[in-house]
Amino acid sequence: MEGNEPFLSKHDWLMEYQNMIQLFQVIKTIHNMYIVMKYAGGGQLQHRISEFSGILKRVHRTFRQMVCTMHYCHRKGIVHLDLKPENFVVDAGATSSSSTLT
């Protein structure tokens, strides 16, 4: 445990942010470094992403359509001052669910 204090005190900010896993201790040996942190039983983000890849692709496509629409409006000198999900509608007749700005 000797020699770990400088690392922990130097990286205290790691323990203050809400989306960072809590770090308890860093143990250094001659050949290894061991990190002791809070157990998070939810699995890896990579697995979650693969489970929801279809949903993520749809969200990405929809978000891209929204950004492209806003870019087009801005190029034409139009500024929408009330952007929110309620002001985009989905065209059910389109081959791919396309969103339309209202």
FIMAR-400854 format. One record per residue: residue in one letter; x, y, z of N, C-alpha, C in turn. Coordinates in steps of 0.2 Angstrom, whole numbers, plus 2048, in hexadecimal, padded with zeros to 3 digits. Layout:
# residues N
aXYZXYZXYZ...
# end
This chain:
# residues 102
m8047FA800800800800804806800e80A80680280F80B80281080E7FBg8108147FA8118177F480A8187F0n8058167F27FE8177EF7FB81E7F0e7FD8217F67FA8277F87FB82D7F3p80182E7F08018337EB7FC8327E5f7FC82C7E37F782B7DD7F082C7DFl7EE82A7E57E782B7E77E68337E8s7EA8367EC7E983D7ED7E98417E7k7EE83F7E27EE8437DB7E88427D7h7E483C7D87DE83B7D47D883B7D8d7D883F7DD7D283F7E17CB8417DDw7CD8457D87C78477D47C48417D1l7C783B7D07C48357CD7BE8337D2m7BE8357D87B98327DD7B38377DEe7B483D7DB7AF8427DC7A98427D6y7AB8407D17A68407CB7A183A7CBq79A83C7CA7958377CB7958317C7n7988327C179882C7BC79F8297BCm7A382A7C17A98267C17A98217C7i7AB81B7C67AB8157CB7AF8177D1q7AD8167D77B18187DD7B78147DDl7BD8187DE7C38157DF7C58157E6f7C680F7E97C880E7F07CF80E7F1q7D380A7ED7DA8097EF7DE8077E8v7E48097E87E98077E37EF8047E6i7F07FE7E47F67FA7E77FB7F87E2k8017FB7E38067FA7DE80B7F57E1t80D7F07DD8137EC7DF8187ED7DAi81D7E97DA8237EA7D58217E97CEh81C7E47CD81A7E27C68137E47C4n80F7E67C98087E77C78057ED7CBm7FF7EF7C97FB7F47CC7F47F17CDy7F27F17D37EB7EF7D47E67F57D6i7E17F57D37DC7FA7D47D67F77D8v7D47FA7DE7CF7F87E27C97FD7E1m7C37FB7DE7BE7FF7DD7B77FC7DFk7B28007DF7AC7FE7E07A97F97DBy7A67F47DE7A37EF7D979D7F27D5a79D7F17CF7977F37CB7957ED7C7g78F7EA7C978D7E47C77897E47C0g7897EA7BD7847EB7B77877E97B1g78E7E67B17917E47AB7947EA7A7q7977E87A179B7ED79E7977F0799l7987F77977947FB7927947F778Cq79A7F478A79A7F17837957EC782h7937E878878E7E37877877E6786r7867EC78A7807EF78A77F7F2783i7847F57807837F87797827F2774s7857EC7757837E777077C7E5771e7797E57777727E377876E7E7775f76F7EE77576B7F377276D7F676Bs7717F27687747F576276F7F775Dg7697F475C7647F67577617FC75Ai75F7FD76075C803763761809762l76880876376D80D76276D80F75Bk76D80B75776D80D74F76781174Er76180F75075B81374F75C81A752v75F81A75875F82175B765825758h76A82275676F82675276D82874Br76982474876682674176182C742t75D82C74775883174975C83774Bf76183774F76483D75276884074Cr76B83C74776E83F74276984273Dq76384073C75E84373875C84A73Bm75C84A74275A850745760855744v76685374576B85874576C85B73Ec76B85673976B85873276685D730t76085C73375A86173275C867735m75E86773B76086E73E76687173Ah76A86E73877087173476D87472Dy76887172A76587372476187A726c75D87A72B75A88072D75E88572Fh76488473276988973476C88C72Dr76D88872977088A72276B88F71Fk76588E72076089271C75E898721g76189972676089F72B75A89E72Fi75889773075289673575589373Bv75389674175589474874F89274Bh74F88B74E74988975274B88A759l74788D75C74888F76374588B768d74288576673F88176B74087A769l74687876974887176774786C76Dk74386776C74186277173E85C76Dp73E85677073B85076D73485176Ae73085576E72985676C72985A765n72E85D76372E86175D73085D757f73285775873485375272E84D752v72C84C74C72784774B72A841747v72783B74772A83674372583473Ed72883473872483273272382B731a71D82873371C82173371B81E72Cg71A82272771A82072072181F71Ca72682271F72D82171C72F81A71Dt73481871973781271973B81171Fs73F81672174281672873F81B72Cs73E81A73273B81F73773F826736s73C82A73374083173273C836736s74083A73A73D83F73E73C84673At73784973C73685073873585573Dl73985B73C738860741732864740t72E86674672886A745729871748
# end
